[in-house]
Amino acid sequence: MERTKQRIVVIGGSSGIGLASAIRLRSTGAEVIATGRDLAKLQAATAGHGIETAAFDAGDRKALEQFFTGIHGFDHLVLALSGGHGAGTLADLDLADLRTGFEEKFWPQVETAQAAAPHLRPGGSITFITAISARIARPGIAGLGAINGAIEAMVGSLARELKPSRVNAVSPGVVDTPWWDRFPADFKAGYFREQQETLPVGRVGRADEVAHAVQFLVENGYVTGTVIECDGGLHLV
Ligand SMILES: NC(=O)c1ccc[n+]([C@@H]2O[C@H](COP(=O)([O-])OP(=O)(O)OC[C@H]3O[C@@H](n4cnc5c(N)ncnc54)[C@H](OP(=O)(O)O)[C@@H]3O)[C@@H](O)[C@H]2O)c1
């Protein structure tokens, strides 16, 4: 029987942008597998949505190979796993911290893409989630910009290498997800207030708004090698 349902893997699908993408893509009728490291968190987050789950560290090559071999082909890959380390001005930048930032986000995203690519069905796609830090100039974010810029720099070449599969990225600005819970509540509130006053759209983003951009890239077969800014205009200010 011919397959009609698209099969989509969302790496980092237990929280924030990845979870919103998994739920949104599932609501279109696609089969969705969401992954994360923490199985209990993954199952609690996806409960009731008809989303399959798989728990492993996307930095673990053996686990990646086992996972992609085990699912017997899929159509689209969304890479939403997060990092967080690597901020600071050059004078204060802790280079070990910046290396950790690359280990947390750049390497697992690239490693996953490499392990996944042979299993992508024709007509498939890869969507990286980067960050607008790659495209704006602000004291203190050069390291974060380097991590995300390194991923964005790969998008065009990978789109040519993996043709006819498509390769794109979504570059979010400040989005209200559990990622921000690592900071004290008053810092987060103050930072979000500042964004509200500065951003052209007058507010921080919602995870589902970034998921909407992901859905566009997954569904539109004529877009490849592209980075979409979904940042409320942060790149303008
Ligand atoms: N939120 C923002 O303001 C913002 C802004 C710009 C860019 N971004 C980018 O958007 C992406 C999603 O961010 P978010 O805010 O949605 O983050 P989040 O709420 O912290 O969610 C991160 C997800 O990634 C998973 N994860 C992390 N490391 C993993 C690993 N090694 N292997 C497998 N899964 C892993 C987490 O699950 P486990 O904990 O179970 O592993 C979780 O499901 C990230 O790349 C982030 O840098 C976010």
Ligand as a Chemical Component Dictionary entry (heavy atoms), coordinates in Angstrom:
data_LIG
# 
_chem_comp.id                   LIG 
_chem_comp.type                 NON-POLYMER 
_chem_comp.pdbx_formal_charge   0 
_chem_comp.three_letter_code    LIG 
# 
loop_
_chem_comp_atom.comp_id 
_chem_comp_atom.atom_id 
_chem_comp_atom.alt_atom_id 
_chem_comp_atom.type_symbol 
_chem_comp_atom.charge 
_chem_comp_atom.model_Cartn_x 
_chem_comp_atom.model_Cartn_y 
_chem_comp_atom.model_Cartn_z 
_chem_comp_atom.pdbx_ordinal 
LIG N1  N1  N 0  13.349 30.302 23.643 1  
LIG C1  C1  C 0  13.989 31.281 23.004 2  
LIG O1  O1  O 0  13.865 32.489 23.322 3  
LIG C2  C2  C 0  14.889 30.941 21.836 4  
LIG C3  C3  C 0  15.431 32.009 21.114 5  
LIG C4  C4  C 0  16.251 31.735 20.028 6  
LIG C5  C5  C 0  16.544 30.424 19.686 7  
LIG N2  N2  N 1  16.015 29.420 20.420 8  
LIG C6  C6  C 0  16.369 28.056 20.003 9  
LIG O2  O2  O 0  15.207 27.296 19.780 10 
LIG C7  C7  C 0  15.479 25.916 20.073 11 
LIG C8  C8  C 0  14.412 25.417 21.042 12 
LIG O3  O3  O 0  14.500 26.211 22.232 13 
LIG P1  P1  P 0  13.389 26.160 23.369 14 
LIG O4  O4  O 0  13.318 27.523 23.932 15 
LIG O5  O5  O -1 12.170 25.504 22.846 16 
LIG O6  O6  O 0  14.155 25.204 24.414 17 
LIG P2  P2  P 0  13.621 24.267 25.570 18 
LIG O7  O7  O 0  12.236 24.649 26.002 19 
LIG O8  O8  O 0  14.725 24.289 26.576 20 
LIG O9  O9  O 0  13.509 22.803 24.900 21 
LIG C9  C9  C 0  14.663 22.140 24.500 22 
LIG C10 C10 C 0  14.346 20.720 24.075 23 
LIG O10 O10 O 0  15.567 20.107 23.631 24 
LIG C11 C11 C 0  15.733 18.853 24.310 25 
LIG N3  N3  N 0  17.176 18.596 24.361 26 
LIG C12 C12 C 0  18.157 19.407 24.837 27 
LIG N4  N4  N 0  19.353 18.841 24.677 28 
LIG C13 C13 C 0  19.145 17.634 24.069 29 
LIG C14 C14 C 0  19.992 16.588 23.633 30 
LIG N5  N5  N 0  21.326 16.627 23.807 31 
LIG N6  N6  N 0  19.415 15.506 23.061 32 
LIG C15 C15 C 0  18.081 15.429 22.885 33 
LIG N7  N7  N 0  17.235 16.401 23.265 34 
LIG C16 C16 C 0  17.751 17.484 23.856 35 
LIG C17 C17 C 0  15.018 19.057 25.645 36 
LIG O11 O11 O 0  14.602 17.861 26.247 37 
LIG P3  P3  P 0  15.455 17.130 27.433 38 
LIG O12 O12 O 0  15.696 18.157 28.469 39 
LIG O13 O13 O 0  14.634 15.978 27.863 40 
LIG O14 O14 O 0  16.694 16.679 26.764 41 
LIG C18 C18 C 0  13.802 19.847 25.172 42 
LIG O15 O15 O 0  12.844 18.974 24.603 43 
LIG C19 C19 C 0  16.893 25.867 20.644 44 
LIG O16 O16 O 0  17.803 25.517 19.629 45 
LIG C20 C20 C 0  17.138 27.302 21.083 46 
LIG O17 O17 O 0  18.504 27.639 21.072 47 
LIG C21 C21 C 0  15.188 29.634 21.477 48 
# 
loop_
_chem_comp_bond.comp_id 
_chem_comp_bond.atom_id_1 
_chem_comp_bond.atom_id_2 
_chem_comp_bond.value_order 
_chem_comp_bond.pdbx_ordinal 
LIG N1  C1  SING 1  
LIG C1  O1  DOUB 2  
LIG C1  C2  SING 3  
LIG C2  C3  SING 4  
LIG C2  C21 DOUB 5  
LIG C3  C4  DOUB 6  
LIG C4  C5  SING 7  
LIG C5  N2  DOUB 8  
LIG N2  C6  SING 9  
LIG N2  C21 SING 10 
LIG C6  O2  SING 11 
LIG C6  C20 SING 12 
LIG O2  C7  SING 13 
LIG C7  C8  SING 14 
LIG C7  C19 SING 15 
LIG C8  O3  SING 16 
LIG O3  P1  SING 17 
LIG P1  O4  DOUB 18 
LIG P1  O5  SING 19 
LIG P1  O6  SING 20 
LIG O6  P2  SING 21 
LIG P2  O7  DOUB 22 
LIG P2  O8  SING 23 
LIG P2  O9  SING 24 
LIG O9  C9  SING 25 
LIG C9  C10 SING 26 
LIG C10 O10 SING 27 
LIG C10 C18 SING 28 
LIG O10 C11 SING 29 
LIG C11 N3  SING 30 
LIG C11 C17 SING 31 
LIG N3  C12 SING 32 
LIG N3  C16 SING 33 
LIG C12 N4  DOUB 34 
LIG N4  C13 SING 35 
LIG C13 C14 SING 36 
LIG C13 C16 DOUB 37 
LIG C14 N5  SING 38 
LIG C14 N6  DOUB 39 
LIG N6  C15 SING 40 
LIG C15 N7  DOUB 41 
LIG N7  C16 SING 42 
LIG C17 O11 SING 43 
LIG C17 C18 SING 44 
LIG O11 P3  SING 45 
LIG P3  O12 DOUB 46 
LIG P3  O13 SING 47 
LIG P3  O14 SING 48 
LIG C18 O15 SING 49 
LIG C19 O16 SING 50 
LIG C19 C20 SING 51 
LIG C20 O17 SING 52 
# 
